[in-house]
C-alpha cells in the first residue's frame, strides 16, 4: 500500500485495497487420509478395549470434520464399519464360550450389550460430523448407532444356538417369577430392550413366549379347576393378570400387554368360566360373598360371558323369591314374616347388584324381571300381606323409631313397584287405613300422609284420590264434632268436653266421637242389626237430628260393625277400663241389671245375628287369660244355645286398660272368591279397553285369537269366564258383533 501518509494530507489520489487468490491451490497431503485414519482407528480400538490414547476428543472430532470436508467421508465410513464389525464380532462370539447356568448367561449378555451400547455411543460422539453430514442424509447408509446394532444383530443371528439360549434364558427367568421365585427384573428389562433395539423382539421372543405361556397356563388351569375352590381359582387368575401387568410395566414391551392378557383369558378363563359360574355362583350368592362375587363378575366380563352369570343371578332370585310366596308346607315362611323376608332379600339383592355387579344394566334388568315374576305368582296374597305389613309399621311397633319406619316404607315402595296387582293392594290398604284413622291407631300422621304421597308419585292422582279423601273426611269430622258439642252444651267455646245425655234412670256422662264419612272413599261394611243400649241410642238420635238439620238433603247410614267403645268396669278387685267393640259393649251393658244371662236371653235382647254373637261371646268368655270378663257354664271353647254366662267376680289383670279383641274367622273359599270378584269388577274397564283397542286395530278376530291377545296384554290374572262376560257386555253395547257367517268370530263396529 503506497501513496498514503499517516498524520497528514495525501498529495496523491487514493488507491483501492486488492486481495488476490493464490496462484496455486493448497493441496492436502497425499497421506492425509491414511495418517488421519490411523489416529481414528487407534481411538476406536482404545474405546473398544477400554484403554487410553494421547489424542484428545477435540482433535479427533476435527480430524473427522476435515476428512468429511475433503470428501473422504465414504472411505472413512467403510473403514469405520469394518473396524466396528471386527470388535463387535469378537464381543458377541465371546458369548458362545459361556458354560454356566442360564441366569448367569443373561447377566453376561446384559454386560456385553451394555459395553456395546457404551462403546457405540462414544464412537458416535467422535464421528458425529460423519454421522450428520454423510450417514444420515445419504440413502442406503445407516447411522453409526444403527450400524453397530445391525452388526450385533447379524452376528447374534449367525449363531442360532446362542440365540436360542438367549430366548430360553429369558423365558426360564419369567417362568421362575411365575412360580414365585425372585428374579432380577432389571436384567430382563435391559435384555428385552436389546431385542427391541435389534428389531427381533416380536419374531424371536414374543411369539415363542406367548406359545410357552399358552401351554403353561393351559396346564395350570386344567389342574387347578379340579382341585381348588372357585374363589381360590378366581383369585389365582386375578394374580396371574396382575402379574402379567407387572411384567409389562417392568420389562416387557407395552404392545405385549394385549396378547399376553388374551392368552391368560383364553387358557384360564374361557374354557372354565361356565364351570366357575355354575359351580361357585350359587354358594357365593347364598353366602353373600361380595368380594368373590365381584371378582367372578369381572372375570366373566373379561371373556364376554356375563350372560351366564346374569342367568344364574335370575334363577337364584326367582328360586329364593318363590320360596317365600309359594306355600312350602310346614317348613315354609309364616304369612306374618313373608313380607319382612322378601324385603330383607330385596336389600341383599340390591347390595349384590351395586357392590358385586357394579350396578350393571343387564343385572339390574334381571333383578326387576325376577322380582316381578315371583311377586306376581300369587299377587292377591302378596298384595294383601304387603298391606298388612304397612299397617303394622304405621300403627307403630314398640321400640321402633320413626326413622326406621320411614326406611321400611321406602323398602315397601320399591317392592310395590314390582307388584302388578296394585289395585288389590289399594283395596286392602284402604281397609287397614280406615281402621287406623277411625280408631286413632296411627303412630304418626306424617308417615301416613307420606306413604300416600309416595303412592301418588308412583301411580298417579287417580290411584290415591280415595285415600286422600279419607284424610279429608277425618279432618272435616273433627269440625263437625266441635259444632255438635257446642250444640249439645249450648256453649260456643266448648270443643272437647264430655256430653251429658239424660236417660229415664239417670244422667249419663259420655265422651263420644262420631265420624261422618263419604261413602265412595271408604271401604264398604256389612250392615249389622243391633238393639243399641239406651245410652248410646240417645246419642245417635241426637246427632241424627243435629246433622240432618245442619246438612239438609243428606242421608246417614250408621256402620256399627266398626264402632269402638271404652267402658269403665267395676270389679270386686278394682276398677278397669275395657276397650271393646260396640257389639261387646252392648252385651256387657246387659249385666248391669243382672248377674247371669243365658245365650238365648242375650240374643233376644241384642238382636245380633247368631254367628256374630257367638264370636262376641267367645271373645268375652273364652279369650286369652286376663280378658275373660265373663264365665261360661259349662266350660268349653264352643258356645251353645243352653250356655249360661256370669260376670267373673275374680277377674283381675295387671293392666288398667285392657283390649279385648273379637274372635276373627278365617276367610272361606267363597269369601276369597268374592274379594277377587270385587277386584275384577274394578278391573273390567281395563279389560274392555284392551278388547276395543284390539278389535279396532284388527277389525275381525276369531274367538281364540281374541282370547290369546287379551291374555298376552293383561297384567293381572283373570279367568276365561271373566273375559267372556266382558265380550258379551261389549256386544250388548254395540262395540262388537258376532260374524253372521262364522259364529266363532267377532267384527268391530265403528
Secondary structure as UniProt FT lines:
FT   TURN            6..7
FT   TURN            30..31
FT   HELIX           32..49
FT   HELIX           57..69
FT   TURN            70..71
FT   HELIX           73..93
FT   HELIX           94..97
FT   HELIX           102..126
FT   HELIX           128..130
FT   HELIX           131..135
FT   TURN            136..137
FT   TURN            139..140
FT   HELIX           144..157
FT   HELIX           160..178
FT   TURN            179..180
FT   HELIX           185..198
FT   HELIX           201..206
FT   HELIX           207..227
FT   HELIX           230..250
FT   TURN            254..255
FT   HELIX           256..264
FT   HELIX           265..269
FT   TURN            270..272
FT   HELIX           273..286
FT   TURN            287..288
FT   HELIX           290..302
FT   TURN            303..304
FT   HELIX           306..325
FT   HELIX           329..331
FT   HELIX           335..351
FT   HELIX           352..356
FT   TURN            358..359
FT   HELIX           361..375
FT   TURN            376..378
FT   HELIX           379..395
FT   TURN            398..399
FT   HELIX           402..418
FT   HELIX           422..439
FT   HELIX           445..459
FT   HELIX           461..489
FT   TURN            492..493
FT   STRAND          499..502
FT   STRAND          507..510
FT   TURN            519..521
FT   HELIX           534..550
FT   TURN            552..553
FT   HELIX           560..562
FT   STRAND          564..571
FT   TURN            572..573
FT   STRAND          574..581
FT   HELIX           582..589
FT   HELIX           590..592
FT   STRAND          596..598
FT   HELIX           599..606
FT   HELIX           610..621
FT   TURN            625..626
FT   STRAND          630..633
FT   TURN            641..642
FT   STRAND          644..647
FT   TURN            649..650
FT   STRAND          657..659
FT   HELIX           669..698
FT   STRAND          700..702
FT   HELIX           703..713
FT   HELIX           720..732
FT   TURN            733..734
FT   STRAND          736..738
FT   TURN            743..744
FT   STRAND          745..748
//
